[in-house]
Amino acid sequence: MAGAMIRAVILNDTRGDRHFGCDRVMRVIDENLARRGIVVIGRSLVRRDWERDAAFLARLAEADLIVINGEGTLHHGSKQAEKLLRVATHPARGSKPVALINTIFQDNPPRWKDYLDRIDIIGARDSKSAAAIRELTDRPVMVVPDLSLAEGTLTPLTDVVRRGILVGDSVDRRTGQALRTLARQLPEAQFLPILRYLKPSKPHYPAPLWLAREAYLALHAAWNGWRDGNIVFNTNEAGFIRSLQGTRLHVTGRFHAVCFCLFTRTPFLAVASNSWKTAELLADFGLGTDRIMTVGEIGEALAHGGDFDFSEEEHEKITAGLAMASERAADLFDRIAALAEGRP
């Protein structure tokens, strides 16, 4: 297939949730595939029932390569995760190669070994997930930090002074509410969702329902913005990044917000998410878990006015970690291209 256009389909395109971390991941995937002559001819959006999507199945049958964007889906035996893995045994797959990339893998059933054994390349986004896959399958697994980190350190702004605190949201509703309360209690704080609105979109809904929800989300955000007056809304990834570059501290319950803090060099305090993803990312960077706390602990730490700036040692580890993330991402996509072209 060398020299010919390679056609790919992507499962679990997470852009539909209007989540700036997912936007960045999908952009990185698209750009890296394109640079290697791989054209995406079909996508299945997050939570979409691809097995019943005739248009996607037609594209799947035409494709030369299947890419599964695992992200934070493959944990605790999720039904949505198993649905993604079933592409490995679907008749429309035929003999075409499958790459599972950018994935967590935590506390999943042993029967998933049957799917993983049929996948050609696996890239886990943390060492602990890679170890869990190796233990289950006894096969090589690449460790490539989350692809939102693949572009390395962002050049710092020279015209912005960092001030104030931005308190983010969480995938867990109760944690999100506690963080919102914390933001209201801190005089210098503003609330910063990593979503375009305060709630995620539902891209898997039929068009009429999706449009109705989008209208509701816009009204909901406008009402809350008027009521609270301290919410920072962004419309895209670049806006979210600029908000982080202007704050002295980001408090968040979001994994991808921590990723953004690393490449923007924004000091952060994090609340654990719904899996080990944040702790294991920091472990792979050699940063430890001192910056992971409960919302209550964060409130107490802020009340005592601690210094949360990155130490020189932390800066060095972040620099090394981002360089590693860039190098391994490039290697991952080189291997995917070689696989699709039938090269060793």
C-alpha positions, 0 to 999 in steps of 0.5 A, a space after each residue: 500500500 506504500 505510496 497510496 492514500 490510506 483511508 482510516 475511520 475513527 471510533 470515539 471522536 470525543 469532540 462532540 461534547 464541546 470539551 476543550 481537552 477532547 477538542 485538542 486530542 482529536 485535533 492532534 490525532 487528525 493532524 498526525 494522521 494527515 502528516 503521514 498520508 492517512 485520510 479520515 473518511 469516517 468517524 463515530 462520535 462519542 457514545 454513538 451506536 456505531 454498530 447501528 450506523 449504516 453510514 459509518 459501517 459503509 465507511 468502515 468497510 471501505 477503510 484501510 485502518 481503524 483507529 480507536 481513541 480510548 481516552 478515559 472510556 476503558 475503565 470499570 467494565 464500561 458498556 461504552 468501552 466494550 462497544 468500541 472494542 467490538 470493532 475488533 471482531 466485527 465482520 466489516 473490519 475484515 483483515 484491516 489493522 486496528 490501533 487502540 490509542 490514548 487509552 486508560 485501562 483500569 479494572 476491566 473484565 478478563 473477557 476483554 482479552 479476546 478483543 485486545 488480542 485482535 488489536 494490532 497496536 495498543 497505546 496506553 496513556 499511563 504506565 499503570 494502564 499499560 501494565 494492566 493490559 500487559 498482565 491481561 494479554 502478555 503483549 507489548 503496549 506503548 506508553 504515550 501520555 495523553 495526546 493533549 500533551 503531544 505538542 510539548 510546552 506552549 510558548 508563554 505569553 509575555 503580555 499577561 501577568 498571572 493573577 487570581 484563581 480559576 476554579 474548574 469543574 469535574 466530571 463528577 457532579 458532586 465534586 463539580 458542585 463543591 468546586 462551584 461553591 468553593 469558587 463562590 467563597 473565594 474573593 479572587 476566584 472565578 469559575 472556569 468550565 473546561 466545556 463550552 457551556 456548564 454541561 456537556 453536549 449530547 452529540 449522539 442524540 438525534 438531530 432535533 433533540 441535539 439542537 434542542 439541548 444545544 439551545 437549552 445549554 446556551 440558555 442555562 449558561 447565560 442564566 448562570 453567568 448572569 446569576 453568579 457573575 464570576 464564570 469564565 466561558 470560552 468558546 474554543 481551546 485557544 480561549 481556554 488556554 489563554 484563560 489559564 495563562 492569565 491565572 496564578 493557580 488553577 483548581 480543577 477536578 478535570 484530568 485534561 485541565 491538569 494536562 493543560 496546566 502542564 503545557 501552559 506551566 500553570 500551577 494547579 491543585 487537582 481533585 481526583 477524577 473517576 479513575 486513576 488517570 490524573 494520579 498516574 499522569 503525574 506519576 509518569 511525569 515524576 511529580 507525585 500526588 502532593 497536588 491532588 487533594 479533596 475539595 475540603 483540603 484545597 479550601 484549607 490550603 487556600 485559606 492558609 495562603 500557601 505558595 503553589 508555584 511550581 518548584 524548579 524541580 517540578 519545572 524540570 520534570 514537566 519539561 522532561 515529561 512534555 518532551 517524552 510525550 512529544 517523542 512517544 506520540 510521534 513514534 506512535 503515529 509512525 508505527 500506525 502509518 507503517 502498520 497501515 502500509 504493511 511495513 514492519 
